[in-house]
Amino acid sequence: MRSLRLALKLSHRELADAIGVTYQPLQKYERGASRINASRLKKMAVVLNVPVSLFLETHKDTTSNTPSLVADEIDIIDFLSTDEGRELNVAALVEVASQCKRT
């Protein structure tokens, strides 16, 4: 949750307001210190523009011993929320924009 919130540049207060809670419960949800109910989880998924399953399927596929696609997506989101990830994203956008101007 935290990685998605940071990737979207939402403050605790903005996300908390959007899902109908205060800052403190949101912090607890992000740390795993408190459980989130299904309706609030659905609201959070809508606000963060992700499927609810993203929050539920963070396990390894034990039959093939490879991480699930969802876990890979979370790793990408975690990376993109770092300074290095943001720099890479901006550089890619600048490159795409310059290629568009050339054509």
N, C-alpha and C positions, 0 to 999 in steps of 0.2 A: 504494500500500500504506500509506504513512504517513498519508495523509488518512483512509483507512478506519479505521486503528488509532486515530487521534486522535478521529474521530467516535464511535467506540465506547468511548472513554475507556480504552483498554488501554495498559498500559505496554509498553516494549520487552520486558521480562522476561516479562510475562504472555503476549504473543503468541509470543515465542521458545519458551517452555516448551510452549505448545499445539501448535506445529508441530515440536517436537523438535530445536531448535537452541539455541545460546547467543546472547547479546545481540549479539556482534560480527557473525556472518553476517547476522542480521536487518538490522542497520544497513546493511550492504553491499547487501543486496537492495533496501532502500528507496532508497538513493542510486543504484542502478544500477551499482554498482562490481563486483558479482558476479552471476553467473547463478544462478537458482533452478531446481532440477530439477522435472520434471513432478509427481512424487508430493508433493513439499513444497508446490508451488504449489496442488495440489488440497486439501491439508490447510489451507493458508492461506485458501482460498476458503470452505471449510466453517466455519472458525473465525470469519471475517468475515461469513459468511452472504451471500455474493455468488456469482454464477456464475464459473467459471474464465475464461470468455470476457471478463469485465470487465478482466482483466489483459492480454488478448491483442489486443483490438480498439480500440486507441486511435488509430487512423488516421483521416484525412479520406477521405470518399467522393469520389474524384477524378472520378467520372462526373457527379455533381450539384453538386460544389463546395460542399457543406454538411457541417458536422461530423456524425459519426455520433452516434447516440443514446447510445452508451457514453461518448463524449468529453463529451457534455453532462452525463451523470450524474456523471462525475468532477469536472467544474466545480462542480456542485452540492455534492458531497461536500467539495471543497476549501473552498467558501464556508461550509458548515455547521460546518467545523472551526475557523473563526475566531471570535473573541469576538463580533463583530457577528452572525454566523450563529447562534451559540448563543443570543444575546439574542432574535433574531427567532423562533427556534424556541420558546423559553420563552414569549414573548408570545403566540404563536399557540396554544400549549397552554392558557394561562390563559384566552384568549378562548373557546376551545372548551369548556372546563370551565364557564365562567360561563354560556354559552348552554345547556348541558345542565341546569344548576341552574334556569334560568328556565322550562324546559319541564316 
